[in-house]
């Protein structure tokens, strides 16, 4: 039933889009809401739930309202309906690829609650280690305070290398956040005063480290959304998309408006049509204002995913759409939100978004299985949560702006999982001790 409703919704969005692009995006909004309602049951794919939540947040209602209100971003001017239709088609093809990878895949059964006798017995070791890790990572932020405690957009006198930013800012901030997430998971399991107290200290450190004024939204999403996914993964799953949508679509633009006005005295003339939701406008603008390039046959994606290499060693540095003269001459800035399915389109034409959706959705099956395992604060579980959470900024784009944060989140998840390894080992030992003789 869910799959059938999806393909019907895709066809309806395509038809409505050719009549009026705003109606096409409105149809995607309805499709996303229906899919979220069907995926709210325990055992359904957590990745798909986040996928449709992201589509609902960035790629449905927002562009529909922008097109209907004739909103223009970045001094580009109004775009024609044909460009909006082409952008809508790329989104629909990507969504089709994501769903096609799930054809024939049965729904996972709901995870049973652990028996009371199999709860891990109390040990302070992992909590002490995680709290120590949070303190050490927070202290590391003061090695380069100019990178961590000044408002975003205020450029220091010294030009910092990207590697310095990752080492002294991104990884430590996400380490503090992931230690807080792991401590909160331990506290939810044990419900002791000591566990909750350590979690409170870690939360205070995470709040100071990830101050929204000086922290990109990617760190907030990748560092804190995993705890929300964990908390709502089995019960009240409908609350997860409500919280994500409300935070990004409601609170995000308001904070953005306040911070820009307070720190940079910049008036947002298009408020409440925030630049946080400019992705499809930019896609349409590129399709209309830039000449169609030769197919990159994978070089655009490889160039974008080589973010971890120094600029001189970056794969195919010339294959960067945001560096085209036609883009720089038509937009007032180069830091644009380019969704990854657009990059795939530059590589393989209309087949590119479908192939990218297939690949990402197929790979996400592994993360779904890890998240659906019985709850244990381990490195693999935390990495799976981070990867699912990182899908939100990934789909908004660009890949180059997302990559360092996602890589730092995975590193932090692995380290936090290692600090929790003692708890997992004791839990497995406890299960083996209590298991009846002769059972597997």
C-alpha positions in Angstrom: 0.0 0.0 0.0 2.8 2.4 0.9 4.7 1.7 -2.3 1.5 2.0 -4.4 0.7 5.4 -2.9 4.2 6.6 -3.6 4.2 5.9 -7.3 0.7 7.4 -7.6 2.0 10.5 -5.8 5.0 10.8 -8.0 2.8 10.6 -11.1 0.4 13.2 -9.7 3.3 15.6 -8.8 4.7 15.2 -12.3 1.3 16.1 -13.9 0.6 18.9 -11.5 4.1 20.3 -12.0 3.7 20.6 -15.7 0.5 22.6 -15.1 2.1 24.8 -12.5 5.4 24.1 -10.7 3.9 25.4 -7.4 1.2 22.7 -7.6 3.8 20.1 -8.3 5.7 20.9 -5.1 2.4 21.0 -3.2 1.7 17.5 -4.4 5.2 16.4 -3.1 4.2 18.0 0.2 1.0 15.8 0.3 3.0 12.7 -0.8 5.6 13.2 1.9 2.9 13.6 4.6 1.3 10.4 3.5 4.6 8.5 3.5 5.6 9.8 6.9 2.2 8.7 8.3 2.8 5.2 6.9 6.4 5.0 8.1 5.5 6.1 11.7 4.9 2.4 12.7 7.6 0.6 14.6 9.8 -1.5 12.4 9.6 0.7 9.3 12.7 2.2 7.8 14.2 5.0 9.8 16.1 6.2 6.8 13.0 6.5 4.7 11.2 8.4 7.6 14.1 10.9 7.7 14.2 11.0 3.9 10.6 12.1 3.6 10.9 14.4 6.5 13.8 16.2 4.7 11.8 16.3 1.5 8.9 17.8 3.3 11.1 20.4 5.0 13.2 21.6 2.2 11.7 20.5 -1.1 7.9 20.7 -0.9 6.0 23.5 0.9 8.9 26.0 0.8 9.5 26.1 -3.0 5.7 26.0 -3.6 5.2 29.1 -1.5 8.3 30.8 -3.1 7.1 30.2 -6.6 3.5 31.4 -5.7 4.9 34.5 -4.1 7.5 35.3 -6.9 10.3 35.3 -4.4 13.9 35.7 -5.7 17.1 34.9 -3.9 20.7 36.2 -4.3 19.9 39.0 -6.7 19.0 36.5 -9.4 15.6 37.8 -10.3 12.5 35.7 -11.2 12.9 32.4 -12.9 10.7 31.0 -15.6 8.2 28.2 -15.1 10.2 25.9 -17.4 13.3 26.0 -15.1 11.2 25.2 -12.1 9.6 22.3 -13.9 13.1 20.9 -14.8 14.2 21.2 -11.2 11.0 19.5 -10.0 11.7 16.6 -12.4 15.2 16.1 -11.0 13.8 15.9 -7.5 11.1 13.4 -8.6 13.7 11.2 -10.3 15.8 11.1 -7.2 12.8 10.2 -5.0 11.9 7.5 -7.5 15.4 6.0 -7.2 15.3 6.1 -3.4 12.0 4.2 -3.4 13.0 1.8 -6.2 15.8 0.5 -4.1 13.2 -0.7 -1.5 11.1 -2.7 -4.0 10.5 -6.2 -2.7 12.1 -5.4 0.7 9.8 -6.6 3.5 9.2 -4.4 6.5 11.3 -5.1 9.5 9.4 -6.5 12.5 9.1 -4.2 15.5 11.9 -4.7 17.9 10.8 -6.3 21.1 11.5 -4.6 24.4 14.4 -6.1 26.3 13.5 -8.3 29.2 13.9 -6.8 32.6 16.4 -9.5 33.7 18.7 -8.7 30.8 19.3 -5.0 31.8 23.0 -4.2 32.1 24.2 -4.0 35.6 25.5 -0.6 36.8 29.1 0.4 36.2 30.4 3.9 36.4 33.3 3.3 34.1 31.8 4.2 30.7 30.0 7.2 32.2 33.3 8.5 33.7 35.1 7.9 30.4 32.4 9.7 28.3 32.3 12.6 30.7 36.1 12.8 30.6 35.9 12.7 26.8 33.4 15.5 26.7 35.6 17.7 29.0 38.7 17.0 27.0 37.0 17.8 23.7 35.5 21.0 25.2 39.0 22.0 26.4 40.4 21.5 22.9 38.1 24.2 21.6 40.2 26.8 23.5 43.3 25.9 21.5 41.8 28.0 18.7 39.1 30.1 20.3 39.0 32.3 17.3 37.5 29.4 15.4 34.9 28.5 18.0 33.7 31.5 20.1 33.1 34.2 17.5 30.0 34.7 15.5 29.8 33.0 12.1 30.5 35.4 9.3 33.1 37.4 11.2 36.4 36.5 9.5 39.4 36.7 11.8 42.6 38.4 10.7 44.4 35.1 10.2 43.3 33.0 7.2 42.7 29.6 8.6 43.3 26.4 6.7 40.4 24.0 6.4 42.3 21.3 8.1 42.8 23.6 11.2 39.0 24.2 11.3 38.3 20.5 11.2 40.9 19.6 13.8 40.3 22.4 16.3 36.6 23.1 15.8 34.5 20.6 13.9 35.7 17.3 15.5 35.9 18.7 19.1 32.4 20.2 18.9 30.9 17.0 17.5 32.9 14.9 20.1 31.3 17.0 22.9 27.9 16.5 21.3 28.3 12.7 20.8 29.5 12.2 24.3 26.4 13.9 25.5 24.3 11.7 23.2 26.0 8.5 24.5 25.6 9.7 28.2 21.9 10.4 27.6 21.4 6.9 26.2 23.1 5.4 29.3 20.9 7.6 31.5 17.8 6.4 29.7 18.8 2.8 30.4 20.0 3.1 34.0 17.9 6.0 35.3 20.3 6.7 38.2 21.1 10.1 39.8 24.8 9.7 38.8 23.9 9.0 35.2 21.5 11.9 34.9 24.0 14.3 36.6 26.8 13.3 34.2 24.3 13.8 31.3 23.4 17.3 32.6 27.1 18.3 32.8 27.6 17.0 29.2 24.5 18.9 28.0 25.9 22.1 29.4 29.2 21.6 27.7 27.4 20.7 24.4 25.2 23.8 24.6 28.3 26.0 25.1 30.3 24.2 22.4 27.5 24.2 19.8 26.2 27.7 20.3 24.1 28.4 17.2 25.6 31.8 16.8 29.1 30.4 16.0 28.2 26.8 14.9 27.0 25.8 11.5 23.6 24.1 11.4 25.3 20.9 10.1 27.0 20.3 13.5 23.8 20.8 15.3 22.0 18.3 13.1 24.7 15.7 13.0 25.6 16.1 16.7 22.2 16.3 18.3 19.6 14.7 16.0 21.0 11.1 16.7 19.6 11.4 20.3 16.2 12.4 19.0 16.2 9.5 16.5 17.2 7.1 19.3 14.5 8.4 21.6 11.7 8.2 19.1 12.9 5.2 17.1 10.5 2.7 18.7 7.7 4.7 20.2 5.9 7.9 19.1 7.9 7.9 15.8 5.4 10.5 14.4 7.0 13.0 16.8 10.4 12.7 15.0 9.3 14.4 11.7 7.2 16.9 13.7 10.2 17.9 15.8 12.6 18.0 12.8 10.3 20.0 10.6 9.3 22.4 13.4 12.9 23.1 14.4 14.2 23.7 10.9 11.2 25.3 9.2 10.0 27.2 12.2 12.8 28.0 14.7 15.7 28.0 12.2 14.6 31.0 10.1 13.6 33.0 13.2 17.1 32.5 14.8 18.7 33.2 11.4 16.8 36.5 11.2 17.6 37.5 14.7 21.3 36.6 14.4 21.8 38.4 11.1 20.1 41.5 12.3 22.0 41.6 15.6 25.5 40.7 14.4 25.7 41.9 10.8 22.9 44.4 10.6 21.7 42.5 7.5 18.0 42.9 6.6 16.4 39.8 5.2 14.1 41.4 2.7 12.5 38.0 1.7 11.7 37.0 5.3 10.0 34.7 6.2 11.1 33.1 2.9 14.5 32.2 4.4 17.6 31.5 2.4 17.8 28.2 4.3 15.2 27.0 1.8 16.7 28.2 -1.4 17.9 24.8 -2.7 15.3 24.3 -5.5 15.4 27.9 -6.5 19.2 27.6 -7.0 18.7 24.4 -9.0 16.2 26.1 -11.3 18.5 29.1 -11.6 21.4 27.0 -12.7 19.3 25.1 -15.2 18.0 28.3 -16.7 21.1 30.6 -16.5 24.0 28.3 -17.0 24.8 26.4 -20.3 24.3 22.7 -20.2 27.8 21.2 -19.6 29.1 18.0 -21.1 28.4 14.9 -19.0 31.0 14.4 -16.3 30.5 10.6 -16.2 31.1 10.6 -12.4 33.8 13.4 -12.2 31.4 15.9 -10.7 30.5 13.5 -7.8 34.1 12.4 -7.4 35.2 16.0 -7.2 32.5 16.8 -4.6 33.2 13.7 -2.4 37.0 14.4 -2.4 36.4 17.1 0.2 38.9 15.5 2.6 41.8 16.1 0.3 43.8 19.4 0.2 42.7 21.7 -2.5 45.8 21.1 -4.6 45.1 17.3 -4.5 41.3 17.5 -4.9 39.9 15.1 -7.6 38.9 16.9 -10.8 39.0 20.5 -9.3 37.6 21.9 -12.6 34.3 20.0 -12.2 32.8 22.4 -9.6 29.5 23.9 -10.9 29.5 26.6 -8.3 32.8 27.9 -9.9 31.4 28.4 -13.4 31.5 32.0 -14.6 27.9 31.8 -15.6 27.0 30.9 -11.9 29.3 33.6 -10.4 27.8 36.2 -12.8 24.2 35.4 -12.0 24.3 34.9 -8.3 25.4 37.4 -5.6 27.4 34.7 -3.8 29.1 31.4 -4.5 28.2 29.5 -1.3 25.0 28.1 -2.8 22.9 25.1 -1.7 23.3 22.6 -4.5 21.4 19.3 -3.7 23.5 16.2 -4.6 21.0 14.9 -7.2 21.8 18.0 -9.3 25.4 17.1 -9.2 24.5 13.6 -10.3 22.5 15.1 -13.2 25.6 16.9 -14.4 27.4 13.6 -14.5 24.8 11.2 -16.0 21.9 13.3 -17.3 18.4 12.4 -16.2 19.6 8.9 -15.2 22.0 10.4 -12.6 19.4 11.3 -9.9 17.8 7.9 -10.2 21.2 6.1 -9.8 22.2 8.3 -6.9 18.9 7.6 -5.2 19.3 3.9 -5.7 22.8 3.8 -4.3 22.1 5.9 -1.2 18.9 4.0 -0.4 20.5 0.6 -0.9 23.5 1.6 1.3 21.1 3.0 4.0 19.7 -0.5 4.5 22.8 -1.3 6.6 22.2 1.7 8.8 18.5 0.7 9.2 19.6 -2.8 10.4 22.1 -1.3 12.9 19.5 1.1 14.3 17.0 -1.6 14.6 19.2 -3.8 16.8 18.6 -4.1 20.5 19.8 -0.8 22.1 23.5 -0.9 23.0 25.7 2.2 23.2 28.3 1.1 20.7 30.4 2.6 18.0 28.4 0.9 15.2 25.1 2.0 16.6 26.2 5.6 17.1 27.7 5.7 13.6 24.4 4.5 12.1 22.5 7.2 14.0 25.0 9.9 12.8 24.8 8.7 9.1 21.0 8.8 9.2 21.0 12.3 10.9 23.6 13.5 8.4 21.2 12.7 5.5 19.3 15.9 6.3 22.1 18.4 5.5 23.4 16.1 2.8 20.2 16.2 0.8 20.0 20.0 1.1 23.6 20.2 -0.2 26.2 20.9 -1.3 28.2 17.8 -0.8 31.4 19.8 -0.4 29.9 21.8 2.5 28.5 18.7 4.1 31.4 16.3 3.9 33.8 17.6 6.6 30.9 17.7 9.1 29.7 14.2 8.3 33.3 12.8 8.5 33.8 14.6 11.8 30.5 13.2 13.1 31.6 9.6 12.2 34.9 10.1 13.9 33.2 11.4 17.0 30.7 8.5 17.0 33.5 5.9 16.8 35.4 7.6 19.7 32.3 7.8 21.8 31.5 4.2 21.0 34.9 3.1 22.1 34.4 5.0 25.4 31.2 3.0 25.9 32.7 -0.4 24.9 33.0 -1.5 28.5 29.2 -1.1 29.0 28.5 -3.1 25.9 30.9 -5.9 26.9 29.3 -6.1 30.4 25.9 -6.2 28.8 26.8 -9.1 26.5 28.4 -10.9 29.4 25.2 -10.5 31.5 23.0 -11.8 28.6 25.3 -14.9 28.2 25.2 -15.5 32.0 21.4 -15.4 32.2 20.7 -17.2 28.9 19.4 -20.8 29.5 21.7 -23.6 28.8 21.6 -24.9 25.2 20.3 -21.7 23.6 22.1 -19.9 20.8 
